[in-house]
Amino acid sequence: MIIFAIVTISMALVFYTIGVFGEKLSGGLKSWNLILFWIGLFFDTTGTLLMSLISKQDGITLHFVTGALALILMLFHAAWATIVLIKKNEQMIMKFHRFSIVVWLIWLVPYLTGVIINI
Protein backbone atom coordinates (compact mmCIF):
# COMPACT_ATOMS: atom_id res chain seq x y z
CA MET A 1 0.00 0.00 0.00
CA ILE A 2 2.93 2.36 0.66
CA ILE A 3 4.03 2.15 -2.99
CA PHE A 4 0.53 3.06 -4.19
CA ALA A 5 0.45 5.99 -1.74
CA ILE A 6 3.84 7.25 -2.93
CA VAL A 7 2.80 6.93 -6.58
CA THR A 8 -0.48 8.81 -6.03
CA ILE A 9 1.20 11.64 -4.12
CA SER A 10 3.84 11.86 -6.85
CA MET A 11 1.13 11.91 -9.52
CA ALA A 12 -0.42 14.84 -7.66
CA LEU A 13 2.92 16.64 -7.93
CA VAL A 14 3.14 15.94 -11.66
CA PHE A 15 -0.42 17.00 -12.53
CA TYR A 16 -0.45 20.02 -10.25
CA THR A 17 2.95 21.24 -11.44
CA ILE A 18 2.02 20.88 -15.11
CA GLY A 19 -1.25 22.69 -14.43
CA VAL A 20 0.40 25.59 -12.60
CA PHE A 21 3.36 26.13 -14.90
CA GLY A 22 1.38 25.32 -18.02
CA GLU A 23 -0.87 28.19 -17.01
CA LYS A 24 2.10 30.56 -17.04
CA LEU A 25 3.47 29.23 -20.34
CA SER A 26 0.09 29.43 -22.08
CA GLY A 27 -0.40 33.05 -21.02
CA GLY A 28 -3.34 32.57 -18.66
CA LEU A 29 -5.73 30.12 -17.09
CA LYS A 30 -7.22 27.63 -19.55
CA SER A 31 -9.72 24.82 -19.13
CA TRP A 32 -6.99 22.18 -19.40
CA ASN A 33 -5.18 23.82 -16.44
CA LEU A 34 -8.37 23.53 -14.45
CA ILE A 35 -8.69 19.83 -15.31
CA LEU A 36 -5.11 19.25 -14.15
CA PHE A 37 -5.79 21.10 -10.87
CA TRP A 38 -8.76 18.83 -10.13
CA ILE A 39 -6.80 15.69 -11.11
CA GLY A 40 -3.91 16.81 -8.89
CA LEU A 41 -6.31 17.37 -6.01
CA PHE A 42 -7.81 13.89 -6.54
CA PHE A 43 -4.40 12.22 -6.46
CA ASP A 44 -3.25 14.27 -3.48
CA THR A 45 -6.39 13.46 -1.50
CA THR A 46 -6.11 9.77 -2.37
CA GLY A 47 -2.41 9.65 -1.49
CA THR A 48 -2.95 11.57 1.73
CA LEU A 49 -5.73 9.23 2.83
CA LEU A 50 -3.55 6.21 2.09
CA MET A 51 -0.59 7.73 3.93
CA SER A 52 -2.78 8.48 6.96
CA LEU A 53 -3.87 4.83 7.05
CA ILE A 54 -0.24 3.70 6.94
CA SER A 55 1.18 6.31 9.34
CA LYS A 56 2.05 5.28 12.84
CA GLN A 57 2.31 8.86 14.11
CA ASP A 58 -0.14 10.01 16.72
CA GLY A 59 -1.07 13.61 17.30
CA ILE A 60 -0.73 16.71 15.22
CA THR A 61 2.62 17.23 13.53
CA LEU A 62 3.99 19.97 11.30
CA HIS A 63 3.60 17.60 8.36
CA PHE A 64 -0.06 16.99 9.25
CA VAL A 65 -0.82 20.73 9.61
CA THR A 66 0.92 21.73 6.38
CA GLY A 67 -0.67 18.79 4.55
CA ALA A 68 -4.16 19.72 5.72
CA LEU A 69 -3.55 23.37 4.80
CA ALA A 70 -2.28 22.32 1.37
CA LEU A 71 -5.35 20.17 0.68
CA ILE A 72 -7.69 22.98 1.72
CA LEU A 73 -5.79 25.47 -0.44
CA MET A 74 -5.78 23.09 -3.42
CA LEU A 75 -9.55 22.66 -3.10
CA PHE A 76 -10.03 26.43 -2.86
CA HIS A 77 -7.62 26.96 -5.78
CA ALA A 78 -9.44 24.51 -8.06
CA ALA A 79 -12.84 25.92 -7.08
CA TRP A 80 -11.67 29.51 -7.62
CA ALA A 81 -10.16 28.57 -11.01
CA THR A 82 -13.53 27.08 -11.96
CA ILE A 83 -15.31 30.31 -11.03
CA VAL A 84 -12.75 32.45 -12.86
CA LEU A 85 -13.19 30.43 -16.06
CA ILE A 86 -16.99 30.43 -15.79
CA LYS A 87 -17.04 34.22 -15.35
CA LYS A 88 -14.62 34.64 -18.30
CA ASN A 89 -13.07 37.73 -16.73
CA GLU A 90 -9.91 38.21 -18.84
CA GLN A 91 -8.15 40.26 -16.18
CA MET A 92 -8.72 37.57 -13.53
CA ILE A 93 -7.70 34.84 -15.99
CA MET A 94 -4.40 36.60 -16.69
CA LYS A 95 -3.60 37.31 -13.01
CA PHE A 96 -4.67 33.93 -11.63
CA HIS A 97 -1.16 32.49 -11.99
CA ARG A 98 0.15 34.51 -9.04
CA PHE A 99 -2.32 32.72 -6.79
CA SER A 100 -1.46 29.38 -8.40
CA ILE A 101 2.25 29.79 -7.63
CA VAL A 102 1.57 30.61 -3.97
CA VAL A 103 -0.67 27.55 -3.55
CA TRP A 104 1.85 25.34 -5.37
CA LEU A 105 4.71 26.55 -3.14
CA ILE A 106 2.66 25.93 0.01
CA TRP A 107 1.75 22.47 -1.35
CA LEU A 108 5.44 21.66 -1.79
CA VAL A 109 6.09 22.02 1.96
CA PRO A 110 4.19 18.88 3.05
CA TYR A 111 5.33 17.02 -0.07
CA LEU A 112 8.99 17.70 0.69
CA THR A 113 8.66 17.19 4.45
CA GLY A 114 7.00 13.85 3.74
CA VAL A 115 9.90 12.86 1.50
CA ILE A 116 12.47 13.98 4.09
CA ILE A 117 10.69 12.29 7.00
CA ASN A 118 10.52 8.99 5.15
CA ILE A 119 14.07 8.86 3.76
Secondary structure, 3 states (H helix, E strand, C coil): CHHHHHHHHHHHHHHHHHHHHHHHHCCCCCHHHHHHHHHHHHHHHHHHHHHHHHCCCCCCCHHHHHHHHHHHHHHHHHHHHHHHHHHCCHHHHHHHHHHHHHHHHHHHHHHHHHHHHCC
